[in-house]
Amino acid sequence: MIINKNDKNSVKKTIEVLKKGGIVILPTDTVYGFSGIVDSNTTNTPYSTDAKIRSIKGRSETKPLIQLIAKPEDINLYTDDVIPESLLSKWPGALTVIVHTKPDAPLSDEAHIPTIAFRCPGDAWLRGIIAECGVPIYSTSVNRSGQPVLEEEVKIAEEFSADVDLIVTDGDKKGALPSTLVSIENGIVKILRQGSVEIIQ
């Protein structure tokens, strides 16, 4: 199924598909992304969307998937790392922060990995969907593993409409920069990728 972001039912339909454990291609404030609800010990249903997304992208897809959160302060549910205000002030926005997970984070046993990359996206429509889901959702670029990121909605539909449960279109994303990627180690911010949000050290 393909719907436009501006369709009056786009939010309702997207949430409905996500809550059923479906995989959705969503427009973000950077590029289009594969999304699915992240497993959590606060949910009763194992969604296993990480494995579904990796299967769609290809066997060689091994990179950790970014998790999108609804509000900047939600990151405190998952980490005890101190995040500088200079970073938090960039949220909502195209900044991804890798932090260490705390022992009592609301993660499923399978998802309790040492570090997780979080982003609070700049798109209010998308944040509303995440908030309604009640837990983070995954986001990773729309492409087969090792292939260029797809920027045109027509090509995305041609390549993946048979693989996902829903595609939400919002125009082409030609030339869109990815999010800036940083990590926090012992209180020190390390820039791993300069993207659309400028971080100065």
LOKOL-672597 format. One record per residue: x, y, z of N, C-alpha, C in turn; residue in three letters. Coordinates in pm, 1 decimal. Example, Ala and Ser with C-alpha at 12.3 -4.5 7.8 and 13.67 -1.06 7.14 Angstrom:
<nodes>
((1319.0,-569.0,780.0),(1230.0,-450.0,780.0),(1320.0,-330.0,780.0),'ALA') ((1285.0,-225.0,708.0),(1367.0,-106.0,714.0),(1290.0,3.0,787.0),'SER') 
</nodes>
This chain:
<nodes>
((84.1,-118.9,0.0),(0.0,0.0,0.0),(88.5,125.2,0.0),'MET') ((46.9,226.1,-74.7),(119.3,352.7,-80.8),(21.0,465.7,-51.1),'ILE') ((57.4,552.3,42.4),(-23.2,669.8,71.8),(68.1,791.6,80.0),'ILE') ((10.2,908.1,65.2),(86.6,1031.8,76.2),(84.2,1082.3,220.1),'ASN') ((193.1,1140.6,260.7),(204.0,1193.7,396.8),(92.5,1293.5,428.3),'LYS') ((49.5,1370.4,327.9),(-53.0,1472.2,349.7),(-195.0,1416.9,349.6),'ASN') ((-209.2,1288.2,322.9),(-340.7,1224.6,330.7),(-392.2,1235.0,473.7),'ASP') ((-518.2,1264.4,490.2),(-573.4,1284.7,624.9),(-565.3,1159.0,711.2),'LYS') ((-552.2,1043.3,646.7),(-545.4,918.0,721.4),(-402.8,864.1,734.9),'ASN') ((-302.3,943.2,693.8),(-165.2,890.3,690.7),(-112.7,853.2,829.0),'SER') ((-141.0,936.5,928.4),(-93.6,907.0,1064.5),(-160.9,781.9,1118.4),'VAL') ((-292.0,777.7,1107.1),(-367.9,663.1,1158.8),(-325.1,533.6,1092.7),'LYS') ((-310.5,536.3,960.4),(-273.5,414.3,888.5),(-132.4,370.4,922.6),'LYS') ((-40.7,464.5,932.2),(97.9,430.5,965.1),(107.4,365.8,1102.3),'THR') ((40.6,424.1,1200.3),(43.2,369.1,1336.7),(-18.6,229.6,1338.5),'ILE') ((-126.4,214.0,1266.0),(-195.2,84.7,1259.7),(-102.4,-24.0,1206.7),'GLU') ((-31.3,5.0,1098.6),(58.6,-93.7,1039.5),(176.7,-121.9,1131.7),'VAL') ((233.9,-17.5,1189.7),(347.9,-35.7,1279.9),(309.6,-121.6,1400.3),'LEU') ((192.7,-94.3,1459.0),(151.7,-167.1,1579.0),(118.1,-312.5,1550.3),'LYS') ((99.0,-345.7,1423.7),(77.6,-485.5,1385.6),(210.0,-555.0,1355.4),'LYS') ((320.8,-483.3,1374.8),(452.2,-541.3,1348.7),(497.4,-528.5,1205.0),'GLY') ((429.5,-441.0,1129.6),(463.8,-422.8,990.0),(586.2,-336.0,968.6),'GLY') ((640.4,-341.9,848.0),(753.6,-257.9,808.2),(700.5,-148.3,715.9),'ILE') ((736.7,-24.8,748.3),(687.6,91.2,674.9),(806.5,172.4,624.4),'VAL') ((796.7,222.2,502.1),(895.3,317.6,452.0),(839.7,456.7,478.5),'ILE') ((913.0,534.2,557.9),(865.4,665.3,601.6),(958.2,777.2,555.5),'LEU') ((902.2,893.1,521.9),(986.2,1010.3,496.0),(1033.0,1067.0,629.9),'PRO') ((1158.1,1106.7,636.6),(1210.0,1169.4,758.6),(1261.2,1308.3,722.9),'THR') ((1324.4,1373.8,818.8),(1382.5,1504.7,792.5),(1515.7,1493.3,718.8),'ASP') ((1557.8,1370.3,687.8),(1676.8,1349.3,604.7),(1634.0,1272.4,479.4),'THR') ((1649.1,1140.2,481.2),(1609.5,1057.7,366.9),(1493.8,966.7,407.4),'VAL') ((1442.1,892.7,310.7),(1340.9,791.5,342.9),(1405.3,679.9,424.3),'TYR') ((1326.5,619.0,513.6),(1382.1,513.4,596.4),(1286.7,397.3,615.1),'GLY') ((1343.3,276.8,627.1),(1265.3,161.1,670.4),(1239.0,176.4,820.1),'PHE') ((1116.5,154.3,862.0),(1084.1,167.3,1003.6),(999.0,51.7,1052.8),'SER') ((1015.2,22.6,1181.0),(934.7,-77.2,1250.4),(947.7,-52.4,1398.3),'GLY') ((850.9,-95.7,1475.9),(854.5,-74.5,1620.6),(967.9,-155.8,1682.9),'ILE') ((1041.7,-91.2,1774.3),(1151.0,-156.9,1845.6),(1093.4,-242.5,1958.3),'VAL') ((1141.8,-365.8,1969.9),(1098.0,-451.1,2080.1),(1136.1,-389.3,2213.3),'ASP') ((1045.4,-399.9,2310.1),(1066.9,-341.5,2442.0),(1002.0,-430.4,2546.1),'SER') ((1053.7,-426.4,2668.2),(989.8,-504.9,2773.3),(861.1,-438.8,2824.1),'ASN') ((826.3,-324.1,2765.3),(700.8,-257.8,2800.2),(588.7,-295.7,2703.7),'THR') ((622.2,-370.0,2598.1),(520.2,-414.1,2502.5),(495.6,-563.8,2519.1),'THR') ((375.9,-606.3,2486.2),(339.1,-746.5,2503.7),(369.6,-830.8,2380.2),'ASN') ((395.0,-762.6,2268.6),(413.7,-833.6,2142.0),(558.8,-825.6,2096.2),'THR') ((621.6,-940.5,2065.1),(755.2,-936.1,2004.8),(742.3,-901.4,1856.7),'PRO') ((792.9,-785.7,1817.6),(776.3,-740.2,1680.2),(883.6,-793.9,1586.0),'TYR') ((1006.2,-810.3,1637.5),(1117.0,-864.9,1557.1),(1137.2,-788.8,1426.7),'SER') ((1115.3,-657.6,1429.5),(1125.4,-579.8,1305.7),(1270.1,-556.3,1262.9),'THR') ((1364.3,-563.0,1356.5),(1505.0,-551.0,1322.0),(1542.0,-657.3,1218.8),'ASP') ((1505.2,-781.9,1247.0),(1537.1,-892.1,1156.3),(1462.8,-877.0,1023.0),'ALA') ((1341.0,-828.4,1026.8),(1263.0,-810.9,903.5),(1329.1,-706.8,813.3),'LYS') ((1372.7,-596.3,872.5),(1436.1,-490.1,794.0),(1567.9,-539.0,734.3),'ILE') ((1646.2,-609.6,814.0),(1774.3,-661.7,763.7),(1752.0,-760.8,649.3),'ARG') ((1646.5,-839.4,659.4),(1615.8,-935.3,554.0),(1581.6,-863.5,423.3),'SER') ((1507.6,-753.5,433.8),(1471.1,-676.1,315.1),(1594.9,-611.8,251.9),'ILE') ((1681.6,-555.9,336.1),(1798.5,-485.7,284.0),(1903.7,-581.8,227.5),'LYS') ((1912.6,-702.7,285.6),(2008.6,-800.1,234.5),(2092.7,-860.3,344.8),'GLY') ((2147.1,-976.1,319.5),(2219.7,-1051.3,421.0),(2341.2,-979.1,476.1),'ARG') ((2402.1,-893.5,393.5),(2525.0,-826.8,439.3),(2495.3,-704.3,526.3),'SER') ((2368.6,-679.6,555.9),(2333.1,-564.8,639.4),(2360.1,-597.7,785.8),'GLU') ((2467.0,-541.6,840.5),(2505.4,-573.3,977.8),(2511.4,-450.5,1068.5),'THR') ((2502.7,-331.5,1010.8),(2513.7,-210.1,1091.1),(2394.2,-196.3,1185.3),'LYS') ((2416.9,-150.0,1309.5),(2305.6,-128.5,1401.8),(2206.7,-27.4,1345.2),'PRO') ((2079.5,-47.9,1371.5),(1976.3,41.6,1322.2),(1954.0,156.9,1419.6),'LEU') ((1936.4,275.2,1365.3),(1905.9,391.9,1447.4),(1766.1,376.8,1507.2),'ILE') ((1749.7,426.1,1630.8),(1618.4,426.8,1693.6),(1571.0,571.1,1707.5),'GLN') ((1450.0,597.1,1658.4),(1393.2,730.9,1664.0),(1305.2,744.8,1787.6),'LEU') ((1322.2,855.6,1859.1),(1243.2,882.4,1979.0),(1156.5,1006.3,1958.4),'ILE') ((1049.9,1015.3,2038.1),(950.5,1121.4,2019.2),(992.7,1254.2,2079.0),'ALA') ((1066.1,1250.5,2190.6),(1105.6,1372.6,2261.4),(1252.5,1360.8,2301.5),'LYS') ((1327.5,1471.6,2301.6),(1468.4,1465.8,2340.2),(1490.6,1399.0,2476.1),'PRO') ((1404.9,1428.3,2572.5),(1424.7,1374.9,2707.3),(1402.9,1223.9,2715.9),'GLU') ((1341.4,1164.7,2613.8),(1319.1,1020.1,2616.2),(1449.6,941.8,2616.7),'ASP') ((1556.6,1001.4,2570.1),(1683.9,929.2,2567.3),(1729.5,891.2,2708.4),'ILE') ((1683.8,967.1,2808.9),(1722.5,938.0,2946.9),(1662.9,807.5,2999.1),'ASN') ((1564.4,753.7,2927.9),(1509.6,623.5,2964.8),(1607.0,511.4,2933.6),'LEU') ((1700.9,538.8,2843.7),(1785.3,432.2,2791.3),(1933.0,444.7,2826.3),'TYR') ((1974.7,560.1,2875.7),(2117.2,578.1,2904.4),(2139.6,663.8,3027.9),'THR') ((2252.8,640.3,3093.1),(2297.5,726.7,3202.3),(2407.1,820.4,3155.0),'ASP') ((2445.5,810.5,3028.5),(2546.5,901.2,2974.9),(2498.2,1045.4,2987.0),'ASP') ((2589.8,1132.8,3021.5),(2557.9,1275.2,3026.8),(2573.4,1332.6,2886.4),'VAL') ((2464.2,1382.4,2832.4),(2466.3,1437.1,2696.6),(2476.2,1588.3,2705.5),'ILE') ((2581.6,1646.6,2650.6),(2601.0,1791.6,2659.7),(2481.1,1868.3,2602.9),'PRO') ((2453.6,1981.7,2662.8),(2344.0,2066.1,2615.9),(2366.9,2110.7,2472.0),'GLU') ((2493.2,2121.8,2433.1),(2523.9,2161.8,2295.9),(2470.4,2060.1,2194.6),'SER') ((2457.7,1934.0,2237.2),(2398.7,1831.7,2151.1),(2247.1,1829.5,2163.7),'LEU') ((2199.1,1829.8,2287.5),(2054.4,1824.7,2309.3),(1983.2,1941.3,2243.1),'LEU') ((2051.3,2054.2,2232.6),(1989.7,2171.9,2171.0),(1967.0,2152.6,2020.9),'SER') ((2031.6,2051.4,1962.2),(2013.7,2022.3,1819.6),(1889.7,1936.2,1793.9),'LYS') ((1829.4,1887.4,1899.2),(1708.5,1805.3,1888.1),(1584.2,1888.7,1916.1),'TRP') ((1472.7,1862.2,1849.3),(1457.8,1770.1,1737.3),(1539.5,1815.8,1616.1),'PRO') ((1597.3,1719.6,1546.4),(1679.2,1752.3,1430.5),(1756.4,1632.1,1381.3),'GLY') ((1833.9,1653.9,1276.3),(1904.3,1545.1,1207.6),(2038.6,1515.1,1272.3),'ALA') ((2033.9,1481.4,1399.5),(2153.3,1445.7,1475.8),(2130.2,1310.5,1541.7),'LEU') ((2222.3,1217.4,1519.0),(2215.3,1084.5,1579.7),(2325.4,1072.8,1684.5),'THR') ((2287.4,1028.2,1804.1),(2381.1,1019.0,1915.9),(2390.1,874.4,1963.7),'VAL') ((2512.1,820.7,1963.9),(2534.2,684.5,2013.2),(2569.0,691.4,2161.0),'ILE') ((2490.2,620.8,2242.6),(2511.7,622.5,2387.7),(2515.8,479.6,2441.3),'VAL') ((2565.4,465.8,2564.0),(2567.5,336.3,2631.2),(2431.1,312.0,2696.2),'HIS') ((2380.8,190.3,2684.4),(2251.0,158.9,2744.2),(2268.4,128.0,2892.6),'THR') ((2172.2,174.7,2971.4),(2179.7,145.9,3114.3),(2111.0,13.1,3145.3),'LYS') ((2150.8,-51.7,3254.0),(2102.3,-186.9,3283.8),(1950.1,-198.4,3292.9),'PRO') ((1884.4,-94.4,3343.2),(1739.5,-103.0,3362.1),(1661.1,-35.9,3250.5),'ASP') ((1725.6,-17.9,3134.9),(1656.6,41.8,3020.6),(1540.5,-47.6,2977.4),'ALA') ((1429.4,11.5,2934.1),(1312.2,-68.6,2894.3),(1330.0,-135.3,2758.7),'PRO') ((1428.5,-226.2,2751.9),(1458.6,-297.3,2627.9),(1426.9,-444.6,2645.5),'LEU') ((1390.0,-510.5,2538.0),(1371.2,-655.7,2545.0),(1507.5,-720.5,2569.3),'SER') ((1506.5,-842.5,2620.8),(1632.3,-911.0,2649.4),(1718.0,-923.2,2524.0),'ASP') ((1652.8,-949.4,2409.0),(1725.8,-966.0,2284.2),(1785.9,-834.7,2236.5),'GLU') ((1721.8,-723.1,2272.9),(1765.9,-593.0,2221.8),(1862.5,-522.5,2315.8),'ALA') ((1899.3,-587.8,2427.4),(1982.2,-519.6,2527.5),(2129.1,-522.4,2486.2),'HIS') ((2162.0,-435.9,2390.2),(2297.7,-427.2,2339.8),(2371.5,-314.1,2411.6),'ILE') ((2505.3,-315.3,2410.7),(2582.8,-217.5,2489.9),(2559.4,-72.0,2451.5),'PRO') ((2545.7,-45.1,2321.0),(2525.3,92.5,2277.0),(2411.2,97.4,2175.2),'THR') ((2342.8,212.2,2172.5),(2233.7,233.4,2077.3),(2245.5,374.8,2021.2),'ILE') ((2213.8,387.1,1892.7),(2212.4,518.0,1827.0),(2069.5,572.1,1827.6),'ALA') ((2052.3,690.3,1887.4),(1919.6,751.9,1897.6),(1914.4,881.7,1818.9),'PHE') ((1795.2,911.1,1767.0),(1771.0,1040.7,1702.3),(1629.8,1085.7,1733.4),'ARG') ((1614.5,1212.1,1763.9),(1482.8,1273.1,1777.8),(1461.2,1355.9,1651.3),'CYS') ((1383.0,1304.5,1555.7),(1374.4,1368.2,1424.1),(1308.0,1505.2,1426.6),'PRO') ((1343.6,1586.5,1329.4),(1291.7,1722.3,1322.4),(1150.6,1731.8,1266.8),'GLY') ((1097.1,1622.2,1213.9),(965.3,1622.3,1152.8),(857.6,1595.9,1257.8),'ASP') ((769.1,1693.5,1279.8),(665.3,1682.2,1382.8),(567.5,1569.3,1351.6),'ALA') ((537.4,1548.1,1224.7),(448.1,1439.8,1183.4),(504.8,1305.1,1229.2),'TRP') ((633.8,1285.9,1206.8),(699.2,1161.0,1243.9),(707.8,1145.8,1395.2),'LEU') ((739.2,1254.0,1465.8),(745.3,1245.6,1612.7),(610.2,1207.7,1671.3),'ARG') ((503.2,1256.0,1611.2),(369.5,1221.3,1658.8),(341.1,1072.6,1645.2),'GLY') ((387.6,1014.0,1536.5),(370.1,870.3,1515.7),(449.1,791.7,1619.8),'ILE') ((573.5,833.2,1644.3),(656.7,763.8,1744.1),(592.0,772.6,1881.7),'ILE') ((542.1,890.2,1916.0),(477.8,909.9,2046.3),(358.0,817.6,2061.8),'ALA') ((280.2,803.4,1956.4),(160.8,718.9,1962.0),(198.0,571.3,1973.4),'GLU') ((310.2,533.2,1914.5),(356.9,394.6,1927.0),(399.5,363.8,2070.3),'CYS') ((447.3,465.0,2141.8),(482.5,448.3,2282.0),(622.8,396.8,2307.1),'GLY') ((694.0,360.3,2202.8),(832.4,313.2,2211.3),(905.5,364.1,2087.2),'VAL') ((1038.5,358.3,2086.3),(1111.3,402.6,1966.2),(1077.6,318.3,1844.1),'PRO') ((1104.3,374.6,1726.5),(1092.7,297.6,1602.6),(1227.7,301.1,1531.9),'ILE') ((1257.1,193.4,1460.0),(1381.9,187.9,1385.0),(1375.7,280.3,1264.4),'TYR') ((1493.8,321.1,1218.8),(1504.6,392.9,1092.1),(1640.2,362.7,1030.8),'SER') ((1636.8,320.7,906.2),(1759.9,297.3,831.7),(1731.1,326.8,685.2),'THR') ((1830.7,371.0,612.8),(1811.1,419.1,476.3),(1748.3,314.3,385.3),'SER') ((1673.2,362.2,287.8),(1602.7,274.2,194.7),(1693.3,239.1,76.4),'VAL') ((1748.7,120.7,81.3),(1835.2,68.8,-24.4),(1867.8,-76.2,6.8),'ASN') ((1908.7,-148.6,-96.0),(1963.4,-282.2,-71.6),(2102.8,-263.5,-13.8),'ARG') ((2143.7,-354.7,70.6),(2274.0,-343.8,134.1),(2384.7,-330.1,31.0),'SER') ((2468.3,-225.7,48.1),(2579.5,-202.2,-42.5),(2544.3,-120.0,-164.4),'GLY') ((2415.8,-88.1,-181.2),(2370.6,-10.0,-296.1),(2342.7,133.8,-253.5),'GLN') ((2336.2,228.5,-350.4),(2309.2,368.3,-315.1),(2171.7,385.2,-250.3),'PRO') ((2161.9,485.6,-166.3),(2034.4,518.4,-102.6),(1937.3,569.8,-208.9),'VAL') ((1813.9,520.0,-206.4),(1713.9,563.3,-303.9),(1650.4,694.7,-258.7),'LEU') ((1645.2,790.6,-349.9),(1597.1,925.0,-316.1),(1463.0,958.9,-380.2),'GLU') ((1424.5,883.4,-483.8),(1302.2,914.4,-557.5),(1190.9,817.6,-518.5),'GLU') ((1073.8,874.1,-488.2),(964.9,790.7,-438.9),(920.0,686.6,-541.9),'GLU') ((928.0,718.7,-670.2),(889.3,622.5,-773.7),(982.3,501.7,-771.2),'VAL') ((1112.4,526.6,-760.0),(1208.8,416.8,-756.8),(1195.7,335.3,-628.9),'LYS') ((1164.9,402.8,-519.6),(1143.6,332.2,-393.0),(1026.1,236.0,-405.5),'ILE') ((917.2,284.0,-464.1),(798.9,199.6,-482.3),(828.6,82.3,-574.8),'ALA') ((901.1,108.2,-683.0),(935.3,1.7,-777.7),(1019.2,-106.9,-711.4),'GLU') ((1111.8,-66.0,-625.8),(1206.8,-160.5,-566.3),(1150.0,-234.7,-445.7),'GLU') ((1066.7,-166.8,-365.6),(1032.9,-224.2,-235.1),(883.8,-239.6,-204.3),'PHE') ((795.8,-204.1,-296.4),(652.5,-212.2,-263.5),(608.5,-354.6,-229.8),'SER') ((675.7,-453.7,-285.8),(639.4,-592.7,-257.3),(701.0,-643.7,-127.0),'ALA') ((796.2,-568.0,-71.4),(869.2,-614.4,47.3),(818.6,-555.0,178.1),'ASP') ((749.8,-441.7,170.4),(705.8,-373.3,292.8),(553.8,-368.2,298.1),'VAL') ((502.0,-331.0,413.6),(357.2,-328.2,433.3),(294.7,-194.0,396.6),'ASP') ((376.5,-88.2,397.9),(324.0,45.1,367.7),(438.8,135.9,325.1),'LEU') ((411.6,220.9,226.3),(505.2,326.7,187.2),(432.4,459.4,200.2),'ILE') ((492.3,553.0,274.0),(436.8,687.5,287.6),(525.0,781.1,204.4),'VAL') ((465.6,847.3,106.9),(542.7,933.8,17.4),(533.4,1080.2,59.2),'THR') ((640.2,1152.9,30.7),(645.5,1296.5,61.5),(739.5,1367.0,-35.6),'ASP') ((733.8,1325.6,-163.5),(822.2,1386.3,-262.0),(960.1,1323.7,-261.7),'GLY') ((1039.0,1358.2,-361.0),(1174.7,1306.5,-371.3),(1266.9,1373.6,-269.5),'ASP') ((1373.1,1305.0,-234.3),(1469.6,1355.1,-135.7),(1607.6,1369.7,-199.7),'LYS') ((1608.9,1418.0,-322.6),(1734.9,1427.3,-396.0),(1834.9,1519.1,-325.1),'LYS') ((1956.2,1468.3,-306.7),(2062.2,1548.1,-245.9),(2050.7,1565.4,-96.1),'GLY') ((1955.0,1496.9,-33.3),(1938.6,1511.3,111.3),(2058.7,1453.6,185.4),'ALA') ((2107.2,1527.1,282.6),(2219.9,1480.1,362.6),(2170.1,1387.4,473.3),'LEU') ((2250.5,1288.6,511.3),(2212.4,1203.4,625.0),(2228.0,1281.4,755.5),'PRO') ((2184.4,1219.9,863.1),(2202.0,1284.8,992.5),(2349.3,1287.7,1030.7),'SER') ((2385.6,1385.6,1111.1),(2519.4,1389.6,1170.8),(2525.7,1281.6,1277.9),'THR') ((2636.2,1210.5,1285.0),(2649.8,1097.4,1377.2),(2763.2,1123.6,1475.7),'LEU') ((2730.9,1114.6,1604.9),(2832.9,1133.3,1708.1),(2820.2,1021.8,1811.4),'VAL') ((2928.3,1000.1,1884.0),(2925.3,905.5,1995.7),(2973.4,976.9,2121.4),'SER') ((2935.8,920.0,2235.2),(2980.1,976.1,2363.6),(3057.3,868.4,2438.4),'ILE') ((3184.0,896.3,2465.2),(3270.7,803.9,2538.0),(3336.2,877.9,2653.2),'GLU') ((3305.5,834.4,2775.1),(3362.3,896.8,2894.4),(3339.5,1047.6,2894.8),'ASN') ((3220.9,1085.8,2852.3),(3183.8,1226.9,2852.4),(3238.7,1307.0,2736.2),'GLY') ((3312.3,1242.2,2647.7),(3371.7,1311.4,2533.2),(3291.3,1281.2,2407.3),'ILE') ((3257.6,1386.9,2334.6),(3181.4,1372.1,2211.2),(3277.8,1350.4,2094.8),'VAL') ((3254.1,1244.5,2018.4),(3335.8,1215.1,1901.7),(3248.4,1220.3,1777.0),'LYS') ((3287.8,1300.7,1679.2),(3211.5,1311.4,1555.5),(3251.2,1197.0,1462.3),'ILE') ((3153.2,1114.2,1427.3),(3178.0,1001.2,1338.5),(3139.6,1032.6,1194.1),'LEU') ((3041.5,1123.9,1177.8),(2998.5,1163.5,1044.1),(2934.7,1301.0,1050.2),'ARG') ((2989.3,1394.3,974.6),(2926.1,1526.0,964.5),(2816.0,1517.5,859.8),'GLN') ((2693.8,1545.1,902.0),(2579.8,1541.4,812.2),(2514.5,1677.6,802.7),'GLY') ((2381.7,1678.1,804.9),(2308.7,1803.0,783.9),(2310.4,1896.4,903.7),'SER') ((2345.7,1844.4,1021.8),(2358.9,1928.7,1141.4),(2506.7,1945.9,1171.8),'VAL') ((2552.4,2070.8,1176.6),(2695.4,2097.4,1198.6),(2729.2,2091.3,1346.8),'GLU') ((2828.6,2010.0,1378.3),(2880.4,1999.1,1514.5),(3023.9,2048.9,1512.7),'ILE') ((3053.7,2144.1,1596.6),(3189.2,2201.6,1602.6),(3255.2,2161.5,1733.4),'ILE') ((3376.5,2111.9,1724.3),(3449.7,2071.9,1845.1),(3566.4,2167.0,1871.2),'GLN') 
</nodes>
